Structures are given as C-alpha cells and as structure tokens.
Amino acid sequence: MELSIRTDSIELTDSLRDLVTRRIRLALNKFEGRIVDTFVYLMGLNSPKEDRNKLCLISVRVHGLGEMVVRETASTEGAALDRA
C-alpha cells in the first residue's frame, strides 16, 4: 500500500509522519491487498478561536470500489487523524 502524506500550514515532523503511518497501517492493514493507495492531508484552518482548527482528510483508492474519502476536524492534528 502506497501512503502519501501532505500538510499545509502544519509542520510534518518525523514524529507526526510516524504517527500517521502507524495509525493508517493499523486501521487499513487487513485491507492492504485491496488498497491501491492512501493519501493523508493535514491542514491548519484559519480559525484559531474555534475548538476544531485542524483538518485531516484521508483518501483511499480501493480496487473495484473507487475512492473513499473521510474528512474530520479537531483541535490537534493527532485528534483529527484519530477521528478520521
């Protein structure tokens, strides 16, 4: 399974990259033979006063099913990833 991670206005540190990789592999490991690729996008939203100012978008392309997308927001990158 190919995993791509992109960020916008969030620094992609080694620890954040490791967290995303571990969480995605744990969640999708049993479907690995069917998954073409996975894309994770983390972004800071322009609303610092709001409680949910981090966005996590996960896109998974699956053989025979097409693309599935999940979008969640939370107060931190890790929480948005966990919710997604």
Order of alpha helices (4+ residues) and beta strands (2+ residues): beta-alpha-beta-beta-beta-alpha
